[in-house]
Amino acid sequence: RRQRQMCIRDSYLCSPTKILITRGEDPTGHGYYGAKRSWKKDKKHHGLDIVTVSGEPIFSCYQGRVRIGNVYAENKPGKPIMKLVETRDPEYRVKLLYVDPIVKTGQYVEKGELIGYAQNITAYHTDSDFDPDNKMKNHLHAQVFKNGLETDPEAIIKEF
């Protein structure tokens, strides 16, 4: 198992990327927790967007059992299926979206373990109504629940 040892000793969640750069603002919106989202029913961004490069290694933020899922209910013809990797234990549930997983549902992973590689979300949204000029920064979406309650990931995900 490829693991980042220095991440394990700390009480915070591990950054899923080697360098933690938040998406900030681009022409498609803001990537911080709670940012306005006009197309959502509750009009709120429920995670933190972390800048990635397609194919970049992605690491588990926390230990636990894995669940693999699809990000979107319907996939676009000719586009890759956008995947998510969810890790959960009794305290935390962490969902990382836009990850090409190398782990399997039901597998146990350690904090800091390699779980997959960043997908190209920018290419997925090319030629769409959402981002017709392809100006979205490629990113990973991190969503965190602590003891069942959604929480701001930026406050507890740390770079190592």
N, C-alpha and C positions, 0 to 999 in steps of 0.2 A: 504494500500500500504506500502510495506517495502521500506524505503528510508534512505539513509545516509544523515542526516541533514547537517553535516559540509561541504559536497560537494556543496551544493546549493549556498552558499554565495560567492564563488570564481568565477572569470571570466574565469578560465581555464576549460577545459573539465575534467570530472570525470574519474578516473581510472575505468575500467570495473571490476576490481578485488580488493579485500581488500588490497592485497599487490602487488605492481607493480614491477614485475621482468621481464625484457626483455629476450627473448630467447637467444640472443647472437649467438654463433656458436655451431653447433653440426655437426655430420658427414654428414648431409644432406644439410648443408649450413648455411647462416647467416639469422637472423631474423630482421635486422634493415631496415629502409626505404632506398630504393635505392640500396640494395645489388644485386649483379649480379645473374641472373637467366638464365642459358643457354637454358632451355626448353621453355622460353617465347619469343614471337616475338620481343618485345621491350627490352628483357633481363634485366628487372628491377623488384625489389620487390616493390610493391605499398603500403605497409602497415608496421605496426610494430607488431611483434609477441611477445605476452605476455605469460609467462609460466603459465600453469593452471594444476589443478588436475581434472580428470574426475569427474563430478558431482558438482564441485565448483560453488557457486553462481556467476552470472554475472549481472552487473548493467549497466544501461543506462549511457553513457558518456554525453549525452545532452538531453534536452527536445525536443519533437516533435512527429510527426505521425510515426507509425511503418509500415514497410513492411517486410514480412517474405518471404524468398526465399530459393532455393537450391544452394549450393556452386558449385556443379559440374553438368554439363549438362547430363552426364551419370553416373549412380550409379553402384557400384560394386555388383555383386550378393553375397548375404549373409552378406553384410556389411550394417551398418546403413546409412541412408541418412544424409549427412552433411548439416546443415542448417545455414542460416545467418539471422541476425536481423539488419535491417537498420532503423535508426531514422533520420528524417529530419525536418528542419524548414527553414525559409528563409535564414538564415546565414550558418548553418552547415548541412552536410549530413555525418553521421557516420555509417560505415558498420562494424559489428562484425561477423566474420565467426567462425564456429564450435561451435555454441550455440544451445542447445535444448530449444526452446522458450516456455515461459509460457504466452506470450503476443500474440495478434492477429493483423493481418494486419488491418490498419485503426485506431487502438487504439492510444490514446494520452498517452505518458509517460513523467514523470518528470525526470530531471537530478538526477541520483543517485538511481532511482527506480529499483528493482529487475526485470529483463526481462527474465531470464532463467538460464540454468546450462551448464557448459562446457561439450562439447562432447569429445570423446576419438579419437582424430585425429591420434594418434600413432597406435591404433588398426586398424583404417581404412587403413593405409598404410602398415600394416604387410603383408608380402608375395608379395609385389609389386616390380616392377622394380625400383620405386622411392626410396624405403627404404627396401631392402630385409632383412637386419639384424635388423630392427625395432629399430634404434638408434635415431630417431627423438624425441626431447622433446615434450611432450604434450603442446599445446599452443592454444591461441586465436589469430586470425589475426584481427587487427584494421586498418581500412582505413578511412581517414578523408578528406573531401572536405570543404573548407571555401569559401563562395561566388562563388561556382562552380569550384574552382581550387583545384586540389589535393595538399595536404600539408603533411609535415612530422608530424605524430602524436606524436612523442616523445617530440617535442618542446611544445606541448599544452595540453597533457594528464598528469595530476598530481595525485599523490597518496594522499589520505586523511586519 
